[in-house]
Amino acid sequence: MDLEQRVADLERRLAALEEARPAAPGPGEGDFWALEGFKERLAELGAADGGVLFTGAVRLPTGEQYVWQAGTLTGDLLDDDWQPAADAFAALGHPVRLRLLREILGGRRTAAELAELDEIGTTGQIYHHLRQLTGAGWLHTTGRGRYEVPPGRVVPLLVVLSAARP
């Protein structure tokens, strides 16, 4: 079989595959399958006030993969004391800390690697920011001066960042 015939054959097969596969809905196109399932679950629980669900399946540039979801009833959220959340939000309220988190998720895990970055500050300043993030639960140390975002915080961190987008 000559090259032109093989290319034409491949193009035909690709077109057939694309026709057979339903198009994935884009953002804002009304595909609320996660929400609909959550609403059914809320109805089963008799939660008339509703709730909040966030979920994610993430693959980091380092190859690590995380899946996570959390759901909370509206009444529980409104009745809770919100003050304990202040430290977690405050730790995220500094541009250098957000950059450190992004770099750590991207694979730079040691203070030495982070210190090589431009516009991060001195080693002492970096350690200050790392302590703030660690104290608020956004980071933990894995030994030998290595930092990572705990697995149960990767998706919540990305959710918070998504929610903060304009």
N, CA, C and O of each residue as an XYZ file, in Angstrom:
664
protein
N       0.858     -1.173      0.000
C       0.000      0.000      0.000
C       0.899      1.229      0.000
O       1.845      1.309      0.783
N       0.603      2.196     -0.886
C       1.450      3.379     -0.964
C       1.097      4.385      0.140
O       0.066      4.268      0.802
N       1.959      5.353      0.315
C       1.835      6.324      1.408
C       0.540      7.128      1.320
O      -0.120      7.344      2.336
N       0.168      7.572      0.119
C      -1.066      8.359     -0.028
C      -2.289      7.552      0.397
O      -3.186      8.086      1.048
N      -2.331      6.291      0.038
C      -3.444      5.433      0.412
C      -3.504      5.250      1.923
O      -4.583      5.280      2.515
N      -2.339      5.059      2.549
C      -2.287      4.876      4.002
C      -2.763      6.133      4.729
O      -3.515      6.040      5.699
N      -2.327      7.311      4.265
C      -2.750      8.567      4.891
C      -4.256      8.742      4.725
O      -4.934      9.118      5.681
N      -4.788      8.481      3.550
C      -6.227      8.608      3.320
C      -6.999      7.649      4.218
O      -8.047      8.002      4.757
N      -6.479      6.441      4.376
C      -7.110      5.449      5.247
C      -7.115      5.926      6.703
O      -8.128      5.812      7.392
N      -5.996      6.453      7.160
C      -5.919      6.974      8.528
C      -6.872      8.154      8.738
O      -7.518      8.245      9.782
N      -6.963      9.045      7.768
C      -7.874     10.184      7.878
C      -9.324      9.714      7.978
O     -10.101     10.264      8.759
N      -9.694      8.699      7.192
C     -11.044      8.151      7.235
C     -11.341      7.551      8.609
O     -12.415      7.771      9.169
N     -10.387      6.795      9.144
C     -10.575      6.172     10.453
C     -10.666      7.220     11.559
O     -11.472      7.078     12.479
N      -9.851      8.269     11.479
C      -9.892      9.342     12.468
C     -11.245     10.056     12.428
O     -11.828     10.341     13.474
N     -11.733     10.339     11.250
C     -13.034     11.002     11.120
C     -14.145     10.135     11.704
O     -15.052     10.655     12.353
N     -14.088      8.839     11.487
C     -15.101      7.930     12.048
C     -15.037      7.920     13.566
O     -16.077      7.915     14.226
N     -13.831      7.917     14.133
C     -13.691      7.956     15.585
C     -14.230      9.265     16.164
O     -14.905      9.258     17.193
N     -13.937     10.375     15.511
C     -14.414     11.668     16.005
C     -15.934     11.762     15.948
O     -16.543     12.366     16.831
N     -16.549     11.186     14.941
C     -18.010     11.192     14.840
C     -18.643     10.309     15.914
O     -19.707     10.633     16.440
N     -17.992      9.202     16.236
C     -18.544      8.254     17.205
C     -18.435      8.768     18.636
O     -19.243      8.396     19.487
N     -17.452      9.614     18.910
C     -17.235     10.112     20.267
C     -18.056     11.383     20.476
O     -17.941     12.328     19.695
N     -18.885     11.413     21.526
C     -19.633     12.640     21.781
C     -18.686     13.759     22.191
O     -17.696     13.534     22.886
N     -19.003     14.942     21.757
C     -18.172     16.089     22.094
C     -18.289     16.394     23.578
O     -19.382     16.376     24.143
N     -17.170     16.670     24.191
C     -17.173     17.046     25.606
C     -17.714     18.464     25.731
O     -17.312     19.353     24.980
N     -18.621     18.676     26.674
C     -19.151     20.028     26.831
C     -18.083     20.969     27.357
O     -17.240     20.582     28.167
N     -18.125     22.191     26.896
C     -17.188     23.197     27.374
C     -17.741     23.893     28.601
O     -18.903     23.702     28.960
N     -16.915     24.699     29.243
C     -17.382     25.433     30.419
C     -18.611     26.272     30.092
O     -18.663     26.941     29.060
N     -19.575     26.230     30.962
C     -20.776     27.036     30.790
C     -21.776     26.492     29.795
O     -22.733     27.188     29.456
N     -21.592     25.276     29.313
C     -22.506     24.723     28.320
C     -23.623     23.891     28.948
O     -24.311     23.153     28.243
N     -23.809     24.000     30.238
C     -24.958     23.379     30.878
C     -24.821     21.926     31.266
O     -25.829     21.288     31.568
N     -23.642     21.382     31.273
C     -23.482     19.995     31.668
C     -23.180     19.951     33.165
O     -22.027     20.067     33.583
N     -24.222     19.784     33.956
C     -24.100     19.808     35.410
C     -24.258     18.422     36.005
O     -24.990     18.254     36.980
N     -23.589     17.424     35.443
C     -23.761     16.059     35.914
C     -23.333     15.908     37.365
O     -23.991     15.185     38.113
N     -22.267     16.554     37.788
C     -21.844     16.450     39.191
C     -22.879     17.119     40.091
O     -23.224     16.589     41.147
N     -23.363     18.259     39.681
C     -24.366     18.986     40.466
C     -25.665     18.191     40.556
O     -26.275     18.116     41.623
N     -26.083     17.605     39.451
C     -27.337     16.840     39.475
C     -27.231     15.644     40.420
O     -28.166     15.356     41.167
N     -26.098     14.951     40.387
C     -25.899     13.839     41.306
C     -25.880     14.298     42.759
O     -26.405     13.616     43.639
N     -25.279     15.442     43.003
C     -25.227     15.985     44.361
C     -26.623     16.392     44.831
O     -26.982     16.171     45.987
N     -27.404     16.983     43.938
C     -28.776     17.365     44.305
C     -29.608     16.138     44.656
O     -30.419     16.184     45.582
N     -29.417     15.049     43.931
C     -30.121     13.806     44.267
C     -29.712     13.319     45.647
O     -30.553     12.890     46.436
N     -28.425     13.387     45.935
C     -27.930     12.960     47.248
C     -28.502     13.849     48.357
O     -28.878     13.354     49.420
N     -28.568     15.147     48.110
C     -29.137     16.076     49.095
C     -30.605     15.754     49.345
O     -31.069     15.812     50.483
N     -31.334     15.415     48.289
C     -32.745     15.059     48.438
C     -32.888     13.798     49.289
O     -33.780     13.713     50.133
N     -32.002     12.812     49.066
C     -32.031     11.586     49.870
C     -31.776     11.887     51.346
O     -32.336     11.237     52.228
N     -30.932     12.871     51.601
C     -30.606     13.247     52.978
C     -31.651     14.175     53.591
O     -31.609     14.451     54.789
N     -32.582     14.653     52.780
C     -33.590     15.591     53.266
C     -33.008     16.954     53.576
O     -33.497     17.654     54.463
N     -31.974     17.333     52.858
C     -31.291     18.604     53.096
C     -31.951     19.698     52.260
O     -31.508     20.006     51.153
N     -33.009     20.272     52.805
C     -33.783     21.275     52.076
C     -32.985     22.542     51.786
O     -33.256     23.234     50.805
N     -32.002     22.850     52.634
C     -31.215     24.071     52.436
C     -30.084     23.889     51.433
O     -29.405     24.856     51.087
N     -29.874     22.668     50.964
C     -28.846     22.421     49.970
C     -27.480     22.192     50.576
O     -27.343     21.898     51.764
N     -26.463     22.335     49.726
C     -25.109     22.101     50.170
C     -24.107     22.553     49.137
O     -24.460     23.105     48.095
N     -22.871     22.310     49.443
C     -21.761     22.699     48.575
C     -20.913     21.455     48.316
O     -20.612     20.693     49.235
N     -20.535     21.263     47.064
C     -19.689     20.139     46.673
C     -18.535     20.679     45.857
O     -18.726     21.506     44.965
N     -17.335     20.209     46.163
C     -16.231     20.464     45.253
C     -15.432     19.189     45.115
O     -15.308     18.393     46.045
N     -14.892     19.023     43.917
C     -14.227     17.785     43.583
C     -13.160     18.052     42.539
O     -13.198     19.075     41.855
N     -12.222     17.151     42.415
C     -11.200     17.313     41.395
C     -10.415     16.045     41.181
O     -10.284     15.207     42.074
N      -9.895     15.922     39.978
C      -8.962     14.863     39.595
C      -7.789     15.587     38.949
O      -7.930     16.159     37.868
N      -6.637     15.566     39.603
C      -5.520     16.428     39.237
C      -4.280     15.599     38.944
O      -3.968     14.644     39.655
N      -3.585     15.983     37.889
C      -2.252     15.428     37.617
C      -1.311     16.624     37.600
O      -1.456     17.534     36.784
N      -0.344     16.606     38.511
C       0.615     17.699     38.615
C       1.714     17.537     37.566
O       1.885     16.452     37.012
N       2.461     18.614     37.289
C       3.583     18.507     36.344
C       4.609     17.454     36.756
O       5.352     16.952     35.913
N       4.654     17.117     38.035
C       5.587     16.105     38.535
C       5.089     14.685     38.279
O       5.809     13.721     38.537
N       3.857     14.549     37.772
C       3.283     13.230     37.497
C       2.407     12.707     38.621
O       1.700     11.717     38.434
N       2.435     13.346     39.784
C       1.601     12.904     40.899
C       0.129     13.147     40.549
O      -0.217     14.142     39.912
N      -0.712     12.231     40.972
C      -2.138     12.349     40.694
C      -2.921     12.340     41.998
O      -2.597     11.604     42.930
N      -3.960     13.172     42.047
C      -4.803     13.274     43.226
C      -6.261     13.322     42.794
O      -6.614     14.004     41.832
N      -7.099     12.592     43.513
C      -8.545     12.701     43.338
C      -9.129     13.018     44.703
O      -8.685     12.489     45.722
N     -10.114     13.875     44.709
C     -10.624     14.338     45.995
C     -12.006     14.949     45.799
O     -12.301     15.542     44.761
N     -12.841     14.790     46.815
C     -14.115     15.502     46.806
C     -14.551     15.744     48.239
O     -14.190     15.006     49.156
N     -15.334     16.796     48.406
C     -15.902     17.114     49.718
C     -17.254     17.755     49.499
O     -17.440     18.560     48.586
N     -18.175     17.392     50.335
C     -19.497     17.996     50.300
C     -19.904     18.383     51.708
O     -19.628     17.652     52.660
N     -20.547     19.509     51.846
C     -20.980     20.004     53.145
C     -22.384     20.568     53.002
O     -22.706     21.227     52.013
N     -23.209     20.302     53.996
C     -24.564     20.855     53.988
C     -24.514     22.347     54.292
O     -23.694     22.802     55.090
N     -25.393     23.097     53.653
C     -25.434     24.548     53.832
C     -25.621     24.926     55.296
O     -24.929     25.807     55.806
N     -26.550     24.264     55.969
C     -26.796     24.575     57.372
C     -25.565     24.386     58.228
O     -25.297     25.189     59.122
N     -24.804     23.320     57.960
C     -23.582     23.082     58.723
C     -22.569     24.204     58.495
O     -21.916     24.667     59.431
N     -22.449     24.630     57.247
C     -21.506     25.711     56.942
C     -21.921     27.017     57.624
O     -21.088     27.705     58.214
N     -23.191     27.350     57.541
C     -23.649     28.620     58.109
C     -23.623     28.611     59.630
O     -23.471     29.662     60.253
N     -23.768     27.439     60.231
C     -23.757     27.340     61.692
C     -22.346     27.244     62.273
O     -22.152     27.517     63.458
N     -21.364     26.863     61.463
C     -19.998     26.691     61.962
C     -19.367     28.027     62.338
O     -19.800     29.091     61.897
N     -18.333     27.936     63.166
C     -17.486     29.080     63.487
C     -16.506     29.233     62.328
O     -15.746     28.309     62.038
N     -16.514     30.362     61.676
C     -15.652     30.574     60.516
C     -14.264     31.064     60.903
O     -13.370     31.083     60.057
N     -14.060     31.453     62.129
C     -12.786     32.017     62.552
C     -11.597     31.087     62.325
O     -10.540     31.571     61.920
N     -11.711     29.771     62.566
C     -10.545     28.904     62.318
C     -10.061     28.926     60.865
O      -8.904     28.599     60.598
N     -10.914     29.301     59.942
C     -10.507     29.370     58.531
C      -9.625     30.587     58.247
O      -8.969     30.646     57.207
N      -9.607     31.539     59.150
C      -8.855     32.777     58.915
C      -7.371     32.521     58.699
O      -6.766     33.124     57.813
N      -6.772     31.635     59.497
C      -5.343     31.360     59.337
C      -5.034     30.737     57.974
O      -4.034     31.076     57.340
N      -5.896     29.829     57.534
C      -5.674     29.203     56.222
C      -5.766     30.235     55.107
O      -4.954     30.228     54.182
N      -6.756     31.125     55.193
C      -6.883     32.173     54.172
C      -5.756     33.190     54.279
O      -5.238     33.649     53.261
N      -5.369     33.549     55.505
C      -4.292     34.523     55.687
C      -2.989     34.010     55.094
O      -2.230     34.771     54.493
N      -2.732     32.718     55.263
C      -1.498     32.150     54.722
C      -1.459     32.259     53.203
O      -0.383     32.367     52.614
N      -2.613     32.233     52.573
C      -2.681     32.344     51.110
C      -2.693     33.792     50.647
O      -2.638     34.061     49.447
N      -2.764     34.728     51.593
C      -2.935     36.138     51.253
C      -1.665     36.886     50.918
O      -1.657     38.116     50.960
N      -0.610     36.201     50.592
C       0.650     36.859     50.240
C       1.130     36.317     48.895
O       1.189     35.102     48.705
N       1.474     37.206     47.960
C       1.878     36.744     46.626
C       3.076     35.789     46.639
O       3.126     34.857     45.835
N       4.040     36.006     47.538
C       5.204     35.118     47.581
C       4.778     33.723     48.027
O       5.291     32.730     47.510
N       3.852     33.631     48.975
C       3.402     32.313     49.432
C       2.677     31.578     48.322
O       2.850     30.371     48.154
N       1.865     32.299     47.565
C       1.184     31.653     46.433
C       2.207     31.169     45.413
O       2.062     30.079     44.859
N       3.221     31.955     45.167
C       4.277     31.537     44.223
C       5.002     30.307     44.756
O       5.281     29.378     43.998
N       5.314     30.289     46.064
C       5.980     29.127     46.643
C       5.130     27.871     46.476
O       5.645     26.814     46.112
N       3.838     27.984     46.738
C       2.944     26.828     46.569
C       2.942     26.344     45.127
O       3.012     25.143     44.863
N       2.862     27.287     44.199
C       2.862     26.912     42.780
C       4.158     26.200     42.406
O       4.143     25.193     41.699
N       5.270     26.729     42.886
C       6.570     26.117     42.578
C       6.697     24.731     43.214
O       7.239     23.813     42.598
N       6.203     24.580     44.430
C       6.269     23.281     45.107
C       5.397     22.266     44.374
O       5.812     21.123     44.183
N       4.202     22.666     43.964
C       3.354     21.759     43.179
C       4.022     21.412     41.847
O       3.802     20.333     41.297
N       4.832     22.327     41.339
C       5.525     22.100     40.076
C       6.779     21.267     40.188
O       7.364     20.893     39.171
N       7.215     20.959     41.428
C       8.354     20.066     41.583
C       9.537     20.629     42.340
O      10.439     19.880     42.713
N       9.556     21.928     42.575
C      10.633     22.493     43.395
C      10.253     22.263     44.841
O       9.299     22.858     45.341
N      10.990     21.407     45.510
C      10.538     20.955     46.830
C      11.433     21.377     47.985
O      11.007     21.276     49.135
N      12.635     21.839     47.739
C      13.521     22.191     48.843
C      13.663     23.707     48.932
O      13.449     24.429     47.959
N      14.031     24.169     50.132
C      14.248     25.605     50.325
C      15.363     26.097     49.411
O      15.305     27.221     48.911
N      16.368     25.273     49.190
C      17.475     25.654     48.307
C      16.980     25.869     46.876
O      17.380     26.832     46.221
N      16.114     24.982     46.390
C      15.556     25.146     45.041
C      14.687     26.395     44.965
O      14.704     27.115     43.967
N      13.937     26.640     46.014
C      13.059     27.810     46.037
C      13.875     29.099     46.115
O      13.482     30.112     45.537
N      15.000     29.073     46.819
C      15.845     30.256     46.967
C      16.473     30.677     45.638
O      16.879     31.829     45.484
N      16.556     29.762     44.688
C      17.129     30.081     43.374
C      16.186     30.917     42.518
O      16.610     31.488     41.513
N      14.921     30.997     42.899
C      13.931     31.731     42.110
C      14.106     33.233     42.268
O      14.523     33.706     43.326
N      13.792     33.973     41.230
C      13.818     35.430     41.286
C      12.615     35.950     42.059
O      11.539     35.353     42.045
N      12.819     37.068     42.730
C      11.747     37.813     43.394
C      11.029     37.025     44.492
O       9.839     37.235     44.728
N      11.738     36.128     45.156
C      11.159     35.359     46.257
C      11.623     35.912     47.599
O      10.913     35.796     48.598
N      12.803     36.509     47.625
C      13.323     37.068     48.860
C      14.539     36.310     49.352
O      15.074     35.427     48.682
N      14.952     36.692     50.548
C      16.121     36.067     51.148
C      15.757     34.684     51.677
O      14.580     34.329     51.743
N      16.754     33.920     52.048
C      16.520     32.598     52.620
C      15.667     32.716     53.881
O      14.754     31.919     54.095
N      15.967     33.710     54.709
C      15.178     33.914     55.927
C      13.720     34.222     55.617
O      12.819     33.718     56.287
N      13.489     35.043     54.610
C      12.111     35.363     54.214
C      11.395     34.130     53.664
O      10.212     33.916     53.932
N      12.114     33.333     52.903
C      11.522     32.109     52.358
C      11.099     31.182     53.494
O       9.989     30.650     53.485
N      11.983     30.990     54.469
C      11.640     30.131     55.600
C      10.453     30.688     56.383
O       9.619     29.925     56.871
N      10.372     32.002     56.503
C       9.215     32.617     57.174
C       7.924     32.240     56.439
O       6.950     31.816     57.061
N       7.925     32.395     55.130
C       6.731     32.074     54.342
C       6.413     30.580     54.403
O       5.249     30.194     54.502
N       7.441     29.748     54.345
C       7.218     28.302     54.431
C       6.623     27.925     55.788
O       5.761     27.048     55.860
N       7.070     28.574     56.861
C       6.506     28.314     58.197
C       5.033     28.723     58.254
O       4.213     28.022     58.846
N       4.705     29.853     57.640
C       3.309     30.306     57.631
C       2.424     29.293     56.894
O       1.335     28.958     57.360
N       2.891     28.820     55.763
C       2.126     27.846     54.979
C       2.024     26.505     55.696
O       0.986     25.846     55.650
N       3.102     26.108     56.355
C       3.100     24.851     57.105
C       2.157     24.952     58.299
O       1.382     24.032     58.559
N       2.220     26.060     59.019
C       1.363     26.258     60.184
C      -0.116     26.261     59.837
O      -0.948     25.847     60.643
N      -0.442     26.724     58.648
C      -1.837     26.778     58.215
C      -2.274     25.478     57.535
O      -3.432     25.354     57.135
N      -1.362     24.507     57.398
C      -1.721     23.214     56.824
C      -1.614     23.124     55.315
O      -1.985     22.101     54.738
N      -1.118     24.166     54.657
C      -0.981     24.116     53.203
C       0.269     23.375     52.772
O       0.366     22.947     51.622
N       1.227     23.216     53.672
C       2.460     22.481     53.393
C       2.776     21.578     54.567
O       2.306     21.794     55.683
N       3.584     20.556     54.295
C       4.244     19.820     55.371
C       5.628     19.409     54.875
O       5.900     19.365     53.676
N       6.476     19.114     55.832
C       7.826     18.705     55.460
C       7.865     17.191     55.334
O       7.195     16.465     56.068
N       8.655     16.746     54.401
C       8.777     15.302     54.166
C      10.158     14.806     54.541
O      10.539     13.694     54.174
N      10.915     15.618     55.271
C      12.264     15.226     55.665
C      13.294     15.829     54.752
O      13.022     16.138     53.591
N      14.502     15.994     55.302
C      15.641     16.529     54.545
C      15.327     17.857     53.881
O      15.807     18.131     52.781
N      14.511     18.697     54.549
C      14.232     20.034     54.039
C      13.336     20.070     52.825
O      13.322     21.060     52.093
N      12.592     19.013     52.601
C      11.675     18.962     51.449
C      10.265     19.315     51.899
O       9.825     18.925     52.980
N       9.578     20.046     51.068
C       8.211     20.471     51.356
C       7.275     19.913     50.294
O       7.660     19.725     49.140
N       6.043     19.654     50.704
C       5.015     19.273     49.738
C       3.660     19.729     50.253
O       3.454     19.912     51.453
N       2.751     19.905     49.320
C       1.362     20.176     49.676
C       0.771     18.820     50.057
O       0.844     17.877     49.269
N       0.187     18.705     51.254
C      -0.383     17.413     51.643
C      -1.416     16.950     50.606
O      -2.140     17.776     50.051
N      -1.491     15.652     50.342
C      -2.412     15.152     49.322
C      -3.860     15.634     49.509
O      -4.537     15.931     48.524
N      -4.332     15.714     50.730
C      -5.701     16.159     50.973
C      -5.916     17.647     50.818
O      -7.036     18.133     50.974
N      -4.843     18.389     50.508
C      -4.958     19.841     50.333
C      -4.718     20.284     48.894
O      -4.926     21.455     48.575
N      -4.282     19.373     48.011
C      -3.983     19.765     46.633
C      -5.245     20.264     45.934
O      -5.265     21.389     45.435
N      -6.289     19.453     45.891
C      -7.520     19.866     45.211
C      -8.161     21.053     45.926
O      -8.561     21.999     45.246
N      -8.286     21.064     47.270
C      -8.847     22.263     47.911
C      -8.073     23.546     47.576
O      -8.681     24.599     47.384
N      -6.749     23.466     47.505
C      -5.962     24.643     47.132
C      -6.346     25.114     45.730
O      -6.550     26.306     45.500
N      -6.440     24.176     44.804
C      -6.804     24.542     43.430
C      -8.244     25.047     43.351
O      -8.550     25.902     42.519
N      -9.132     24.532     44.203
C     -10.511     25.028     44.261
C     -10.524     26.475     44.749
O     -11.207     27.322     44.174
N      -9.767     26.756     45.812
C      -9.707     28.128     46.336
C      -9.176     29.063     45.265
O      -9.716     30.152     45.073
N      -8.132     28.658     44.567
C      -7.590     29.490     43.502
C      -8.598     29.686     42.371
O      -8.707     30.780     41.816
N      -9.334     28.627     42.030
C     -10.372     28.736     40.998
C     -11.471     29.694     41.427
O     -11.952     30.498     40.628
N     -11.867     29.604     42.694
C     -12.933     30.465     43.200
C     -12.513     31.922     43.253
O     -13.357     32.813     43.151
N     -11.223     32.179     43.412
C     -10.721     33.553     43.517
C     -10.505     34.209     42.157
O     -10.224     35.405     42.082
N     -10.635     33.443     41.096
C     -10.427     34.025     39.757
C     -11.539     35.017     39.429
O     -12.705     34.800     39.762
N     -11.159     36.101     38.777
C     -12.190     37.097     38.397
C     -13.129     36.560     37.328
O     -14.045     37.264     36.900
